[in-house]
Amino acid sequence: MQSASPLNDDGSFLSADKLAKSVRLPRHAFWKPAKSKLVMKDICLRLYPGERVGLVGMSGSGKTTLLRSLLAIEEPDAGTILCQRKLVRPSSVAALRWYRKAVQYIPQDPASSLDPAMTVQALVAEPLTRLRVDCDPFERAAKVLEEVGLDRRFLDRRPLELSGGQAQRVAIARALATRPGYLLADEPLSGLDLPIRSQVVDVLRRLCETNGTGLLIVSHDLSVVAKFCQRTLVMDDGEIVEDRPTAELLRDPRHPRTADLINAVRPLPDPGKRRPTVEAGAGHPQ
Ligand SMILES: Nc1ncnc2c1ncn2[C@@H]1O[C@H](COP(=O)(O)OP(=O)(O)OP(=O)(O)O)[C@@H](O)[C@H]1O
């Protein structure tokens, strides 16, 4: 289990209030005035300990901008992010060390985020050394790798010797090594084949439950979120337009964009074969 870390006053692990961000759009001609676009508008959210939350939306709705703000790698123009009652904003490596231990990131594409020259054990030990976590980094790395289902034979392998699913397990182990309170994951299953996806979902869910780790998972695919998120936030045009229990949201979408996302994952009719729908999965959360 997680060691008890102080929560925000409202009981959340991570909170955001009134986040806003605008970006400058490219000029079509040098004599035309520069225009800007609001990509986050009045975003408020609460992430509670141990919760699994989905963040979905169409391409360009602002999910990545919000995730990067929560990761303190992008500064919003306005608003506040709080974790452990402390303000979170981009800063020096030393000033953010406490936050990087508390909140870890799972990337979309592990193949490009893992240094090909490092062994699997060194890759998982690296954040422990960098963040000065009080443990034997190589022992902890071996233990976490075992937890994600990679035994000692993988310790000396390098990323190019791994399958996509194994590389994503290494990325998950790397994120879990500091024993964070929350994981923020950006489309962590999008590069994986379908059978491998469900294995990685199982590993993530089991580890989050065992360690009491919370998870915010960004996806444009509602079927991923339906499988294991208790709550789902829907983003549209820079705003959070729904924030409700996943099963309820799938049963009774209130915003047109939610309905669009549900329709987008309905399987194509397959003559002579009954296939499960998202709604069926959502009615029986696993
Ligand atoms: N630095 C930037 N300059 C200009 N426009 C930007 C910049 N960053 C983001 N945008 C615009 O902001 C909007 C939101 O982008 P964002 O990447 O957050 O969306 P998203 O929901 O993550 O999309 P996707 O699912 O395609 O990754 C988009 O219209 C994007 O083009």
The ligand as an SDF file (V2000), in Angstrom:
LIG
                    3D

 31 33  0  0  0  0  0  0  0  0999 V2000
    1.6230   25.0030  -29.1190 N   0  0  0  0  0  0  0  0  0  0  0  0
    0.5010   25.0630  -29.8180 C   0  0  0  0  0  0  0  0  0  0  0  0
    0.3390   25.9590  -30.8330 N   0  0  0  0  0  0  0  0  0  0  0  0
   -0.8030   26.0330  -31.5430 C   0  0  0  0  0  0  0  0  0  0  0  0
   -1.8740   25.2600  -31.3010 N   0  0  0  0  0  0  0  0  0  0  0  0
   -1.7870   24.3580  -30.3140 C   0  0  0  0  0  0  0  0  0  0  0  0
   -0.5950   24.1950  -29.5140 C   0  0  0  0  0  0  0  0  0  0  0  0
   -0.8300   23.2150  -28.5990 N   0  0  0  0  0  0  0  0  0  0  0  0
   -2.0680   22.7840  -28.8370 C   0  0  0  0  0  0  0  0  0  0  0  0
   -2.6520   23.4550  -29.8430 N   0  0  0  0  0  0  0  0  0  0  0  0
   -4.0280   23.3140  -30.3250 C   0  0  0  0  0  0  0  0  0  0  0  0
   -4.8140   23.1610  -29.1720 O   0  0  0  0  0  0  0  0  0  0  0  0
   -5.8910   22.2670  -29.3750 C   0  0  0  0  0  0  0  0  0  0  0  0
   -5.8400   21.1840  -28.3250 C   0  0  0  0  0  0  0  0  0  0  0  0
   -4.7030   20.3480  -28.5600 O   0  0  0  0  0  0  0  0  0  0  0  0
   -4.4350   19.0290  -27.6940 P   0  0  0  0  0  0  0  0  0  0  0  0
   -3.1900   18.4050  -28.2380 O   0  0  0  0  0  0  0  0  0  0  0  0
   -4.4430   19.3960  -26.2620 O   0  0  0  0  0  0  0  0  0  0  0  0
   -5.7190   18.1490  -28.0450 O   0  0  0  0  0  0  0  0  0  0  0  0
   -5.9490   16.5800  -27.8170 P   0  0  0  0  0  0  0  0  0  0  0  0
   -7.3490   16.4470  -27.3540 O   0  0  0  0  0  0  0  0  0  0  0  0
   -4.8940   16.0060  -26.9630 O   0  0  0  0  0  0  0  0  0  0  0  0
   -5.8130   16.0120  -29.2800 O   0  0  0  0  0  0  0  0  0  0  0  0
   -5.2730   14.5260  -29.7630 P   0  0  0  0  0  0  0  0  0  0  0  0
   -6.2540   13.5280  -29.2470 O   0  0  0  0  0  0  0  0  0  0  0  0
   -5.2870   14.6690  -31.2610 O   0  0  0  0  0  0  0  0  0  0  0  0
   -3.8850   14.3750  -29.1990 O   0  0  0  0  0  0  0  0  0  0  0  0
   -5.7290   21.7610  -30.7940 C   0  0  0  0  0  0  0  0  0  0  0  0
   -6.5870   22.5240  -31.6350 O   0  0  0  0  0  0  0  0  0  0  0  0
   -4.2700   22.0300  -31.1250 C   0  0  0  0  0  0  0  0  0  0  0  0
   -4.1020   22.2420  -32.5010 O   0  0  0  0  0  0  0  0  0  0  0  0
  1  2  1  0
  2  3  1  0
  2  7  2  0
  3  4  2  0
  4  5  1  0
  5  6  2  0
  6  7  1  0
  6 10  1  0
  7  8  1  0
  8  9  2  0
  9 10  1  0
 10 11  1  0
 11 12  1  0
 11 30  1  0
 12 13  1  0
 13 14  1  0
 13 28  1  0
 14 15  1  0
 15 16  1  0
 16 17  2  0
 16 18  1  0
 16 19  1  0
 19 20  1  0
 20 21  2  0
 20 22  1  0
 20 23  1  0
 23 24  1  0
 24 25  2  0
 24 26  1  0
 24 27  1  0
 28 29  1  0
 28 30  1  0
 30 31  1  0
M  END
$$$$
